[in-house]
Structure formats: C-alpha cells, structure tokens
Amino acid sequence: MAENNWGRWGDDDERGALNLLTPEVVKEASASITTGKVYPLGIPIQSQGVPIMDYRGTPMRLTLQNASDEGIYAAYGCHDGTGAHEDVLVFASHTTSHMDALCHVYGQDQHYNGFSKEAMKTHTGASRLGIEKVGAIAGRAVLLDMVAHMGADNWLEAGTPISGADMAACAEAQGTPVRAGDIVLIRTGYLDMWWSIEADPTAEQPFAQPGINNDGARWLAERDVVAVGSDNAAIEVIPFDENDFLTVHKILLVGAGIYMLEFLSFSEMAADGCHEGFMTVSPLNVTGATGSPINPVVIG
C-alpha cells in the first residue's frame, strides 16, 4: 500500500518507507547492475549557473585559508613551502541537489506518523524525523524518461502534469516495471530547459514546472516505493495540483513517508538509454536538519 503509512512500522517510526529496504531487498537490487557505468546525479554547488530560489540565497564557497596565510604554519615549524587550502561552505539545505527529510513538510499541523509540527524548533531543529534518521540508502532505481515517452523534444512544457497512467505506460514501454522498495526517478527535462534559458541573459526563468500530480503521487505510494527523485525543484507539477500548496509533498512525505530527491540531473542516463540501475544516496548526517545536499550515484 500505501498512501497512508502512519503506524505501519510502529507509532515511534521515523524512517518511513525506508523500512522496506531490507538487506534482502538491497541484495536483490544489486542485480540491476548490467554495464557497470557510474552516473553521478548531483548538480554543481556554485553561486551562478544553477537554479536557485531567491529566498534561499545562492550557495557560497568561501576560502578559509590559502597560500597567503602561510604565516599560521610557522607555529608548527613549517618553513619549506608546505601548506594547505581550506574552504567554508554556506548554503540552504534545500538548494542544489538535495533530499527532503520527513520533517520538511507538514499537513494539518502534523508530520509523517502523526508527529506534531512543534517537534521542529528554531534553535535546535527537528527532534523528530530529522535527516539523520535516514542513514544511507541503497536500492534499485528506475528512471522514467517522461520527456522521451511523452514525445517532447527536449523537455516537457511548464505546468505539464504527469499522472499515474503516464508513468505506468512509460514503465511498460521501457520494460522497467516499478516494484516495492524501488527508487523512482522522473525525468521532465526541467534542468535542461533551465540551462538553455540561463544561456540567454535576457530570458526570464518561469516558476511553473512540469511534474507529477496527485494521481501520480498516489500511484507511486500504492507501489510502495521508498523515494522519488526528479530534475525539477519540487517533483510536483507547478502550479500545484488542485491549487493545493505542496499537495504532492503531503501525499509522499507526510502520508506515505516516501522521501523526495530534487534537482537531480538525468541527462547522461537518458542519453545512454539507461533506465535501471543500482542507486546509493547518503545525506549529510546533520542532526535535526530538514534536508541535505546529496550527490546520488546510479550504477547502470
């Protein structure tokens, strides 16, 4: 099942659909490796040339020390030209390629499994459902190339909804059935569209995006997938389906405990016709965080 997984793995469960990834399921998933080619899915962390939501600000990479700071090494007896370079990284947890923790979104004042929104505090973060509860993920990944399946040239038009029937037909056409315990990746072409517009400084970036609608989210939940990833900002279609803010997030994160991976790049996989593989995802182990940057890997 399931669109509502509250209580399915106990009243105190904080891992949601990841409970489906048993050692047996992971071992079986490794059989999806055929070519051995490795596909990194993360986009660059940089201040320009990547999609950013204004209120989150741009990522900053600051230099903590470099060769101009060689004087600090004198205290260690260093006089032979030896030194080190270090950085400071500053960026929002839901910018660039990232994973949503189950505490990211709530509906009717409740998070997944009935935990109150009050479990999230400004000064301490989330006492329930934080990203640290994820650990590491490994399993079978299925890439649904909706751009190719729906006959688009390079990307789906902004605001295009993707339904359960659309994904079912795509999976059948590709010969990649979606199974319980899978990580489903959905290619809309949004990043390709964004980068094409970014090359034109006079162009305006649209907020509207293609993505799954409520029907699509329920279709995924019914198939007991553990995570859903896409190449857009929110996985869900924007404007939001039924004019309900973050409606797909509420179905997947809040109801089903299914994790969401956003701003992933599938261009290389799509070019190779790779629609199935073994995927690993490891968010940063930040206590109480609502999300984390990621650079997932699929082995085709």
KEVOVEX-503643 format. One record per residue: residue in three letters; x, y, z of N, C-alpha, C in turn. Coordinates in steps of 0.02 Angstrom, whole numbers, plus 50000, padded with zeros to 5 digits. Layout:
<nodes>
ALAXYZXYZXYZ ...
</nodes>
This chain:
<nodes>
MET500414994250000500005000050000500425005950000 ALA500655010750007500195014450040500225021850047 GLU499625024650032499605031950035499655034350107 ASN499425030450154499495032250224499845026550261 ASN500465027950280500865022850314500935024150389 TRP500525028550416500565030050487500435023750528 GLY500885022150572500805016350615501015009750584 ARG501155009650520501315003450485501935000150515 TRP502435004150534503055001450564503125003550637 GLY502565004950668502555006750738502435014150749 ASP502165015850806501975022750820502575027350828 ASP503165024650842503755028850850504205028750789 ASP503985025850734504405025350675504565032150646 GLU505195033250629505415039550600505785038650533 ARG505755032650504506115031350442505645030250383 GLY505005029350396504525028850342504665023050295 ALA504595024450230504645019150180505325015950176 LEU505835018850207506495015650207506485008950243 ASN505975007850283505905001250316505824995650265 LEU505634997350204505554992350152506224989850124 LEU506754993650136507414991850110507764987050158 THR507534980950159507854975850200508504973550165 PRO508954970250201509564967750169509414963250109 GLU508874959450113508694955050057508494959149996 VAL508114964550007507894968749951508494972249919 VAL508954974649961509544978149935509984973249895 LYS510074967349921510484962349886510174960749818 GLU509524959849817509184958449754509254964249705 ALA509234970349732509284976349689509954976749653 SER510474973849683511134974149651511144970549584 ALA510664966149573510614962649509510424967249451 SER510224973449467510034978249415510654981249381 ILE511244979949407511864982349376512004977949314 THR512074981249256512204977449194512854979749161 THR512954986249152513554988749118514114990649166 GLY513934992449227514424994749275514605002049268 LYS514285005649222514425012749214514125016649272 VAL514495021449298514285025349356514025032149334 TYR513435033949357513115040349340513025044549403 PRO513415049949412513275054649467512685059149448 LEU512235060249494511625063849478511605070949507 GLY512085072749548512085079349580512295084849532 ILE511985090749539512195096549500512705100549540 PRO513085104949507513615108649543513345112949600 ILE513745113549652513595118349706514005124549691 GLN513675129649666514025135849647513525141549648 SER513785147649645513355153549654513005155749590 GLN513245153449532512945155449469512865149349424 GLY512395149749378512325144549328511935138449351 VAL511605138849409511185133449433510535136549459 PRO509975132849456509335135749479509325136849554 ILE509125142849574509095144749644508435148349657 MET508115146749713507535150549734507775156549774 ASP507535162449757507805168649784507845168749860 TYR507315166349893507295166949966507805162350000 ARG508065157549964508575153149993509275155749983 GLY509355160549939510025163249927510455158549886 THR511015161149863511465157149822511995153749866 PRO512215147749847512745144449884513385148649883 MET513745148549937514375152149941514945147349961 ARG515485147549922516085144049940516605149349958 LEU516785149850021517255154850045517915151450061 THR518465155050048519125152350064519295153750137 LEU519405148450175519605149150245520345150850250 GLN520745147450211521465148950210521765146550145 ASN522295150050124522665148050064523395150050072 ALA523755150450017524465151750021524635158450052 SER524165163150049524295169750079524295169550155 ASP524085163850183524055163150256524625158750283 GLU525175158350246525705153750265525995155350334 GLY525895161550356526165163350422525905159050478 ILE525285156450471524995152550525525345145850534 TYR525715143650481526055137250486526725137850521 ALA526975143950529527625144850561527625142050632 ALA527035142550665526995140050734527095132450737 TYR526995129150681527085121950678527775120050651 GLY528195125150644528875123850619528915122750545 CYS528425125150508528405124050436528765129850401 HIS529305128350365529665133550328529875131050259 ASP529595125450236529835122550173529325123050117 GLY528855127750122528355128650070527765124050075 THR527715120450130527135116150141526555120150170 GLY525955118750148525365122350174524735118450158 ALA524165121750164523525118550150523015123850130 HIS522535121750091521975125950071521335123150102 GLU520905127550127520275125350157519715130150138 ASP519095127450138518505131350120518005131750177 VAL517545136350170516925136650210516345136550160 LEU515875132050170515295131650126514675134250163 VAL514295138650130513695141450160513125140950109 PHE512615136950123512045136650078511455133450114 ALA510865134750088510245131950116510215124450102 SER509915120850148509895113550141509435111150085 HIS508995115550060508545113550007508695117249942 THR509335118849932509565121449868509995116149836 THR510175117049774510565112249734510245105249738 SER510595099949720510315093149726510245091449800 HIS509645089549820509535088449892508995083249905 MET508975081149968508485076249991508065079350046 ASP507415078650041506955081050093506915075950150 ALA507005078250211506865073950269506115073750279 LEU505875068950317505155068250329504885074050371 CYS505335077850403505105083650442505055089950400 HIS505175089550335505195095450293504505098750285 VAL503985094750276503315097350262502815094150309 TYR502315097950330501775095250371501105097250341 GLY500595093550359499915095050338499445094350398 GLN498985098950404498525099050462498935098650527 ASP499485102350528499915103050587500285096650607 GLN500295091650562500625085350579501105083150524 HIS501665080250546502135077050501501955069650493 TYR502375066150456502305058850448502215055450516 ASN501795050450517501665046150575501335049950633 GLY501065055850619500695059450669501105063850715 PHE501755064550701502175068950743501985076250732 SER501955079950786501735086950783502255091350750 LYS502015096550717502465101550688502875104950742 GLU502645104650804503005107850859503655104250876 ALA503765098350846504395094750857504975098250822 MET504825103250781505335107250747505425113850783 LYS506025115050809506165121150846506695125250810 THR506635131750813507105136150778507815135050801 HIS507925134350866508605134150893508915127150893 THR508505121850893508775115050896508625110850835 GLY508185113150792507995109150734507465104050751 ALA507425098750712506905093750720507095088450770 SER506685087550821506795082150869506505075550844 ARG506105076050792505815070150760505915070650684 LEU506065065050652506065064350579506615068350545 GLY507145070150581507705073850551508075069550500 ILE508465072850459508825069450405509305064150432 GLU509525064950495509985059950523509665053150532 LYS508995052850529508655046450536508705042150473 VAL508935045250418508965041650354509545036750352 GLY510135038950374510725034750366510925034550293 ALA511025028750265511205027950195510665023850159 ILE510565025350096510065021950055510405018349997 ALA510205012349984510435008649925509865004349900 GLY509755004449835509205000449808509155001049733 ARG508644997749706508534997949633508225004649614 ALA508505007749562508235013949535507945012749467 VAL507365015749454507045015549388506975022749364 LEU507275024249306507205030849276506625030649226 LEU506105034549241505545035349194505685041549152 ASP505885040549091506055046149046505405048749015 MET505075053249051504435055749028504515060348967 VAL505095063348959505225067548901505175063348837 ALA505525057748837505505053348779504825050048771 HIS504535047848826503905044148822503335048548798 MET503335054948819502785059348801502915063148736 GLY503465061348702503595064048636503825071248635 ALA504115073748689504365080548691505065080748658 ASP505255086548633505905087148600506475086748651 ASN506465091148700507005091248750506745091548821 TRP506145094148830505855094748897505095095448892 LEU504755093648945504035094648949503885101948960 GLU503335104248934503155111248943502995112749016 ALA503135118849036502995120949105502265119749122 GLY502145116949182501475115549204501175109049180 THR501575104949144501325098549119501255093649177 PRO500645090949189500565086049243500735079049219 ILE501015075049264501185068049250500765063749296 SER500345059549267499875055449306500155048449318 GLY499795044649357499985037749368499955033749303 ALA499445035049263499385031449199499975033149153 ASP500195039349154500775041349114501395037449135 MET501515036949200502105033449224502045025949213 ALA501455023149221501355016049209501495014349136 ALA501265018549090501375017349019502115018049002 CYS502445022849032503165023849021503555017749046 ALA503405015549106503755009749135503665003549091 GLU503055002649065502914996849023503304997348957 ALA503295003348927503645004348863504395003248870 GLN504675005148927505385004348939505574997248960 GLY505084993448982505224986849009505534987149078 THR505344992349116505604993249183505034993949233 PRO504714988549252504154988949299504374991749366 VAL503944995749396504084998549462503874993549516 ARG504334992049562504214987049613504264990049683 ALA504004986549731504064988649801504794989149819 GLY504964994549855505654995649876506074999349826 ASP505785001349769506165004949717506255012349734 ILE506755015249702506835022549699506645024549628 VAL506125028549621505875030449555506135037349537 LEU506455037849480506735044149455506325046349395 ILE506115052649395505665055249343505995060949305 ARG506125059749242506445064949201505915069149166 THR505915075649182505455080349150505805084849100 GLY506475085149104506865089549062506915096649089 TYR506655097749150506645104549177507345107549181 LEU507835103749206508515106449211508795108249143 ASP508665104049093508905105649025508595112049000 MET507945113049014507615119248995507935125149031 TRP508055124249097508335129749137509015131849110 TRP509435126849096510105128549072510085131749003 SER509595130048962509545133248896509345140548903 ILE508905141948952508705148848963509255152748998 GLU509625149549043510165152849079510685155549031 ALA510765152248973511255154548924511045161048891 ASP510405162948899510145169248872510005174048929 PRO510435179048940510355183548998509725187748996 THR509385188048938508775192048933508145187948948 ALA508235181348955507655177048965507435176949038 GLU506795175949049506515175649116506385168349136 GLN506605166549196506515159649219505795158749243 PRO505425153849215504745152749237504725148949303 PHE504235150649346504145146949408503765140549395 ALA503325140649345502935134649328503405129149304 GLN503245122949323503665117249306503245111149291 PRO503485106649248503155100149240503305095749301 GLY502855091249316502965086749373502365082249385 ILE502415077949434501865073349448501285076949483 ASN500685074749469500095077449503499895072749560 ASN499325074149591499105070049648499005062749627 ASP498725061749569498625054949545499285051249537 GLY499785054749511500445051749504500755050049571 ALA500675054549620500945053249686500615047149718 ARG499965046649711499605040949740499805034449705 TRP499925034749640500145028749603500815026349631 LEU501265030949644501925029049672501845026149742 ALA501425029349783501325026949852501025019949852 GLU500565018749807500245012149803500735006649785 ARG501285008549753501785003549734502345002849785 ASP502275006049842502745005249897503455007049877 VAL503545012449840504225014749825504495018049888 VAL505155018449893505455021349954505645028649944 ALA505775030649881505975037549868505795039249796 VAL505695045749784505555048249717506025054049703 GLY506355053849646506805059249627506615062249560 SER506775068649551506625071749487507135077249473 ASP507095079849412507565085049390507265092049396 ASN506745092649435506435099249446506505101349519 ALA506175106849537506275109749603505875106249657 ALA505315103049639504865100549691504555093749676 ILE504765090649622504485084349598503765085249574 GLU503375089249608502675090149589502585095649537 VAL502045095049500501885100049449501735106749482 ILE501965112049451501835118849474501555122749414 PRO500965126149420500555127049480500335120449511 PHE500255120649578500105114649616499425111749595 ASP499405105049594498785101549576498225103449624 GLU497635104549595497035106449633497145112749674 ASN497635116849653497795123149688497925122049762 ASP498225116449779498365114549849499115114849860 PHE499335119449900500055120749911500405114449936 LEU500945112449900501355106649918500955100249925 THR500445099549883499995093849889500345087149879 VAL500805086649831501165080349820501645078949878 HIS501955084249905502375083349964501965080250021 LYS501355082550028500935079950083500755072650072 ILE500635070750010500475063749995501085059350008 LEU501665061349982502255057149986502605057550053 LEU502815063550073503195064250136502765063050197 VAL502205066650201501795066550261501385060150267 GLY501055058150214500625052350217500985045750213 ALA501405045050161501705038550147502405037750175 GLY502725043150197503405042650222503905041050167 ILE503755043250106504185042250048504625048350039 TYR505265047250032505755052750028505765055849958 MET505955062249955505955065949893506655068749879 LEU506895067549819507565069749797507475074549739 GLU507705080649748507545085949699508175088749666 PHE508075091649606508615094449566509155089349550 LEU508955083549525509435078549502509525079049427 SER510105077249403510255077649331510255070649301 PHE509815069649251509755063149219509985063249146 SER510295068649125510465069449054510895063749028 GLU511405061749066511855056549042511515049749041 MET511125048249092510755041949092510275041649033 ALA509915047049020509435047148965509795046348898 ALA510355049648890510725049248827510965042048814 ASP511125038448867511345031548860510765026548858 GLY510165028948868509595024348870509605019948931 CYS509915022348985509955018549048509335020149090 HIS508895015349098508275016349134508235012449199 GLU508765008849215508765004749276509475004149302 GLY509545003949368510205003149397510175002449472 PHE510755002149502510815001649575511025008449600 MET510635011249646510725018149668510915018549741 THR511365023149756511545024649825511465032049839 VAL511215033549898511105040449920511315040949993 SER511735045850010511935046850079511885054350096 PRO511355056350131511315063350152511825064850207 LEU511995071150215512435073050270512095071450336 ASN512485069150384512215066950448512145072950495 VAL511695077550477511595083750515511005082750562 THR511125082750626510595081550675510055086850671 GLY509435084750663508865089250664508745093050600 ALA509105091450546509025095250484508415092950445 THR508115097550408507525096050368507695093550298 GLY508335093550282508555091150217509305091250213 SER509575089050157510295088750149510485088750075 PRO511045092150059511305091349991511525084149979 ILE511465081849918511655075049901511975074849832 ASN512375069849820512625068249753512515060849741 PRO511905058949726511745051849719512125048749661 VAL512205042249664512545038549611512105032749589 VAL512035031949524511705026049496512235022049457 ILE512275015649470512715011149432512275007349383 GLY512365008649319511945005649268512134998449252 
</nodes>
